[in-house]
Amino acid sequence: MKVYTYSEARQRFAEVLNIARKEEVIIKRRGGEIFAIVFKKTSKSPFDIPGIKTKATTKDILTSIKDSRERITEPVTSPDAKQLSKKSGKK
């Protein structure tokens, strides 16, 4: 554990932060107050995933999206759907 006065810590702030990555750093003020600097690791985001390498171009991807949106899907023909369309006045 390293101990610095407030003035020393202020002058060497970058160094103090680098040391705090490995161990606790104590800063003492003239009035007797004591502060501790402790490195806090951040957890990884679940969305932080590695990229995918592909030979597809932006044009290829946009064409695929356009093609998938142009596909016509069959209307729902379940008995429940027929009853709902009758109630709403649709045929």
N, C-alpha and C positions, 0 to 999 in steps of 0.2 A: 504494500500500500504506500503510495507516494503522498507526501504532504506538501502543500504550497501555501504561501501567504496569498492574500487576495491580489496584491500587486504583481507577484511573480506569475500567478495564474493568468492574469489579464495580459501580461506581456508575452507569455508563451502559450496562449490559448490553443493554438493548433496542436502543439506538442502535448498539452494536457489532454486533449481529446483523443489523440493517438494512443497515449498511455492508458487512458480509460478503457480502451478496447480490450486490454489484457488484464487490468487490475483496477480496483477502486482507487479513486483519487480524492483526497481530502483537501478542502480549501478553508483556511482559517482567516477570519476577519479580525481587525484590530479590537473590536468590541467584544470578542469572545465567541461570536457565532461560528459554527462549524457546518460546512456543507459537504456532501458527498456527491461525486460524479460517477455514475455507473453506466456502462454501455448496455443498451437494451437492444437485443436482436429482434428484428421484425419477422413475423411469420410469413411464409410465402402465400400468395393468393392462389386459390384453386384454379384461377383462370390463367396463371402463369405457366404456359405449356410451350414446349419447343415447337418451332415452325416445321412445316412439311416442305420438303424439296420436291418440286415437280417441274416438268417441262411445259406445262400448260401456260399459255400466255393470258393476259387480261382479256384479250379478244375471245379466246377459247372459252373462258369462264363465263363471260357475258353472253355468248352465243348459247351455251348450255342452259343458263338461267332463262333466257328468252324462250328457248325450245320447251323447257319444262313448264313454263307459264302458258304456252299456247296449246298444250294438250287439253283435249276436252274430256271431262269425266262424265260418267254415266249418272243420271239423276237417281236419287235414293228412291227405291220402290218397296220399302218395307211396309207392312200393314199400318204401323204407327204413322208413317209419313203420309199415307193416303188419308187417314182419318184427320190428321192435322190440316191437310190441304182442303178437305171438305168443310171443316169448321171455319176456316178462314175465307172460304168462298173461292178458292183457287182450284183449278182442275188440272 
